[in-house]
């Protein structure tokens, strides 16, 4: 039995295309893996702590091998708890719309919490950075109103950034599904969604 964590970053819910494709993916996956656990993290429903002075001081004390103060230790424990929930998965599904050519700020907030030394990555002055979230597949559903090309166009700071971040913390098995352009005619949108569902089915079948 495996655990899949689904991280949702759109607030539009029933009107969200990224969520609609994600639900199709999860339904397909659940039908093939009825004994697996699926846990949802809705970034608009969870309480994410501010990355404040105590937290960032705690982060840099780890870099320098220094001890935390009581306040810093408390702040860092909150970060560790959120990261441990994230890392508890064997597989991941992310859904994210494009906002202003990038990612929703709730997802950026979450990334800034979990991407920490000793948790998501290590740093060695001699060898540089190494990711610690390894040997786990990730499927990512990107939705964008315009057409930016799945390989990343000049104004696409959504897919290149997010996949760079995943690679930084250790992911190498990444399966993107790009749904674009969502601001199309009803006829074109139907074709776009059919293509997205077909990709989701194919990936879920082998996930």
SULCORCOR-V263670 format. One record per residue. N is the residue number from 1. RES is the residue in one small letter. OMEGA is omega in degrees with one decimal (NA if undefined). NEAR is the number of other C-alpha atoms within 12 Angstrom. D_FIRST is the distance of its C-alpha to the first C-alpha in Angstrom with 1 decimal. Layout:
N,RES,OMEGA,NEAR,D_FIRST / N,RES,OMEGA,NEAR,D_FIRST
//
This chain:
1,x,-179.0,14,0.0 / 2,x,177.8,21,3.8 / 3,x,176.0,27,7.0 / 4,x,173.9,35,10.0 / 5,x,177.3,31,13.4 / 6,x,-178.9,34,16.3 / 7,x,-173.4,37,19.7 / 8,x,-175.1,38,22.7 / 9,x,177.2,39,26.2 / 10,x,176.8,34,28.5 / 11,x,-172.2,23,30.5 / 12,x,175.6,18,31.7 / 13,x,-172.3,22,28.7 / 14,x,178.6,13,29.8 / 15,x,-175.1,13,32.3 / 16,x,177.5,26,30.0 / 17,x,178.6,39,29.3 / 18,x,178.1,40,26.6 / 19,x,179.5,35,24.7 / 20,x,178.6,29,25.5 / 21,x,178.0,40,24.0 / 22,x,178.8,46,20.9 / 23,x,177.3,30,20.5 / 24,x,177.7,29,20.9 / 25,x,-176.6,37,18.2 / 26,x,177.4,38,15.7 / 27,x,178.3,20,16.8 / 28,x,-179.4,24,16.5 / 29,x,-178.0,32,12.9 / 30,x,177.6,25,11.9 / 31,x,179.8,16,13.8 / 32,x,-176.7,19,12.0 / 33,x,-174.1,20,8.3 / 34,x,-179.3,16,9.1 / 35,x,-179.1,13,6.0 / 36,x,176.5,20,5.0 / 37,x,175.1,21,7.5 / 38,x,179.8,28,10.7 / 39,x,-179.4,24,13.4 / 40,x,171.6,27,17.0 / 41,x,177.8,28,19.6 / 42,x,-174.3,26,23.0 / 43,x,176.0,28,25.5 / 44,x,-179.9,21,28.3 / 45,x,-179.3,15,27.0 / 46,x,177.3,17,25.8 / 47,x,179.5,16,28.6 / 48,x,-178.1,27,29.0 / 49,x,172.9,25,31.6 / 50,x,175.4,18,34.6 / 51,x,-169.4,25,34.6 / 52,x,-175.9,19,37.9 / 53,x,179.4,15,40.3 / 54,x,-177.3,24,38.6 / 55,x,-178.0,30,35.2 / 56,x,174.1,25,36.8 / 57,x,177.8,25,39.0 / 58,x,179.1,32,35.9 / 59,x,-175.7,33,34.4 / 60,x,173.4,21,37.6 / 61,x,174.6,21,38.1 / 62,x,177.3,24,34.8 / 63,x,-174.8,21,36.3 / 64,x,177.0,15,39.5 / 65,x,-178.6,14,38.0 / 66,x,179.4,14,39.7 / 67,x,178.5,17,38.8 / 68,x,167.9,23,37.9 / 69,x,179.0,17,40.2 / 70,x,-179.6,14,38.9 / 71,x,178.9,18,38.6 / 72,x,178.9,25,36.8 / 73,x,178.4,22,34.3 / 74,x,179.1,18,33.6 / 75,x,-178.2,27,33.2 / 76,x,177.5,36,31.0 / 77,x,177.0,23,28.6 / 78,x,177.2,24,28.1 / 79,x,-179.1,37,27.2 / 80,x,179.9,27,24.9 / 81,x,178.8,19,23.0 / 82,x,178.9,29,22.6 / 83,x,-178.6,29,21.5 / 84,x,175.0,20,18.9 / 85,x,178.3,22,17.3 / 86,x,-174.2,32,17.4 / 87,x,-178.5,27,16.1 / 88,x,-177.7,23,13.1 / 89,x,170.4,29,11.2 / 90,x,-177.5,26,9.7 / 91,x,-176.2,36,11.5 / 92,x,168.6,42,14.6 / 93,x,177.2,45,16.9 / 94,x,171.1,44,20.4 / 95,x,-177.7,49,23.2 / 96,x,171.5,44,26.8 / 97,x,173.4,45,30.3 / 98,x,174.9,37,33.2 / 99,x,178.7,25,35.5 / 100,x,177.3,15,38.9 / 101,x,-180.0,27,37.6 / 102,x,-175.8,27,34.8 / 103,x,178.1,33,31.8 / 104,x,-176.1,29,31.9 / 105,x,176.4,23,33.1 / 106,x,177.9,29,30.2 / 107,x,177.0,34,27.8 / 108,x,177.4,23,30.4 / 109,x,179.8,24,30.6 / 110,x,178.1,30,26.8 / 111,x,-177.9,29,27.1 / 112,x,177.1,25,30.1 / 113,x,-171.5,33,28.2 / 114,x,-175.9,36,25.1 / 115,x,-172.1,36,26.9 / 116,x,178.4,36,28.4 / 117,x,-179.5,33,29.5 / 118,x,177.8,28,27.4 / 119,x,-178.7,30,24.4 / 120,x,-179.3,32,23.9 / 121,x,172.0,27,26.5 / 122,x,174.8,23,29.1 / 123,x,176.4,23,32.7 / 124,x,-178.8,14,35.0 / 125,x,-177.3,10,38.7 / 126,x,-173.2,8,38.9 / 127,x,178.9,8,35.8 / 128,x,-174.8,12,35.0 / 129,x,173.0,21,31.7 / 130,x,-179.4,26,28.2 / 131,x,-177.9,27,24.9 / 132,x,177.4,26,22.2 / 133,x,-169.5,35,19.3 / 134,x,175.1,26,18.4 / 135,x,179.5,19,16.1 / 136,x,178.9,30,14.4 / 137,x,176.3,30,15.3 / 138,x,169.7,35,17.2 / 139,x,-176.7,41,18.6 / 140,x,178.9,42,21.9 / 141,x,179.4,48,24.0 / 142,x,173.6,51,27.6 / 143,x,178.1,44,30.3 / 144,x,-178.7,39,34.0 / 145,x,178.9,26,37.1 / 146,x,179.9,24,39.1 / 147,x,-176.5,24,38.5 / 148,x,180.0,26,37.8 / 149,x,-173.4,23,36.3 / 150,x,179.6,25,32.7 / 151,x,176.4,19,33.9 / 152,x,177.2,23,35.3 / 153,x,-175.0,16,38.9 / 154,x,-178.2,15,41.5 / 155,x,-178.2,21,40.6 / 156,x,174.3,29,36.8 / 157,x,179.6,27,35.6 / 158,x,-176.4,37,32.2 / 159,x,-179.8,38,30.2 / 160,x,-180.0,26,31.9 / 161,x,-174.2,22,31.6 / 162,x,-179.2,34,28.0 / 163,x,171.2,29,26.9 / 164,x,-179.3,18,29.2 / 165,x,178.1,29,27.6 / 166,x,178.7,34,24.0 / 167,x,-179.7,27,25.5 / 168,x,-177.8,26,27.4 / 169,x,169.6,31,24.3 / 170,x,-178.6,27,22.6 / 171,x,172.6,30,20.9 / 172,x,-178.3,21,22.0 / 173,x,-173.5,22,19.6 / 174,x,-176.2,28,21.0 / 175,x,-178.5,31,21.3 / 176,x,169.9,35,24.1 / 177,x,-177.5,39,25.2 / 178,x,-179.5,41,28.8 / 179,x,-176.7,44,30.3 / 180,x,-13.6,31,34.1 / 181,x,-177.6,27,36.8 / 182,x,176.0,29,35.7 / 183,x,-176.2,19,39.4 / 184,x,174.1,18,40.5 / 185,x,178.0,13,42.2 / 186,x,-179.3,12,40.3 / 187,x,179.8,12,40.5 / 188,x,178.5,16,39.2 / 189,x,178.3,22,36.4 / 190,x,178.6,19,35.2 / 191,x,179.5,18,35.1 / 192,x,-179.8,28,33.3 / 193,x,177.3,31,30.6 / 194,x,178.3,20,30.2 / 195,x,-180.0,19,29.8 / 196,x,178.8,34,27.2 / 197,x,179.5,31,25.1 / 198,x,177.3,21,25.4 / 199,x,179.9,27,24.2 / 200,x,179.6,36,21.2 / 201,x,-178.1,28,20.3 / 202,x,-179.1,21,20.7 / 203,x,-179.8,29,18.6 / 204,x,179.9,34,15.7 / 205,x,-176.5,21,15.9 / 206,x,-172.8,18,15.2 / 207,x,NA,29,13.1
//
